[in-house]
Amino acid sequence: MQAFDLLRPSDTKEALALIARHDGAAFIAGGTTVLDLMKCGVTAPLTLIDINNLPLARIDTNERCIRLGALARNSDVAYHPAVSREIPMLSQAFLAGASPQLRNMATVGGNLLQRTRCTYFRDPAAACNKRREASGCDASEGLHRMHAILGTSDSCFAAHASDAAVALVALDAVVEIEGASGSRRMPLEAFYVPPGRTPWIENALEAGELITAVEVSLADARRSSIYLKVRDRASYEFALVSVAAGVDVRDRRFTAARLAMGGVGTIPWRARDAEHLLIGKEPSEAVFHAAARAALSGARTRRDNAFKVALAENAVVRALRDAVGAR
């Protein structure tokens, strides 16, 4: 690992000033992604700015929303009474990720910004358009069983790794960002950028900006919800497919639906066609399967990952069935 300087600002203003002043600097909080990438040789910041002293770890709740500070630890969010009571899919998503030790270190902001686990991205000897512009993609002819089938391009089809981001996208969460020019808010769904021809651009965060919080409206959260994760082993494993499903059923018909998928998309994938299909329908196996087909209608498969279509369709059916049954 390359030598680096470590700076510890005491507030957000100082942190933003430091990252503007130091070329090649990066923020670090829990370190569960940044340090991995440094050890792999994928990134080598000259300066790390430790933001753990910033006042961004609060979890604030009221009757309107739940606001998660960017430095709130994953385990604290998962076990927060208001989160587990009002937004079970989010609590379940955080608990599905990594291990208890990592959840005690990892933060909300870092979770949203974690990089792909594509082995070619994490191997500096491999060709990777996401790591180095126009260098090629060794995954296309290599092993790509874990890779995405939605939102892909000829340049990149690496899957997004986060569990919590999938649930937050399904919940229409809003991300708060602060930079030298001020603060801004945007839907988390719009924050992520599919690879297209520029896979090295993964999100809307500008240089020197910092995620400060994520807000979830309880108007969107107060419905039956579930997070389902399908993986090769029961714990400490990334998703082959995951589904965040939230539904309202009144008078035996869907009046609202939120559906997002992980493990299959280059970004946390919102299945809006499936949501629209559900509204007004009476819950049934036929409707669940129709929604699942709609959710995967744009899938683009390759040699090793074609199995994900059927797996994801079955996962969507099960998640909808379980969400309806949880009412």
Buried (B, 14 or more C-beta within 10 A) or exposed (E): EEEBEEBBBEEBEBBBBBBEEBEEBBBBBBBBBBBBBBEBEBBEBEBBBBBBEBEBBEBEBEEEBBBBBBBBBBBBBBBBEBBBEBBBBBBBBBBBBBEEEBBEBBBBBBBBBBBBBBBBBBBEEBBBBBBBEEEBBBBBEBEBEBBBBBBBBEBBBBBBBBBBBBBBBBBBBBBBBBBEEEEEEEEBBEBBBBBBEBBBEBBBBEEBBBBBBBBBBBEBBEBBBBBBBBBEEEEEBBBBBBBBBBBBBEEEEBEBBBBBBBBBBBBBBBBBBBBEBBEEBEBEEEBBBBBBBBBBEEBBBBEBBBEBBEBBBBBBBBBBBBBBEEE
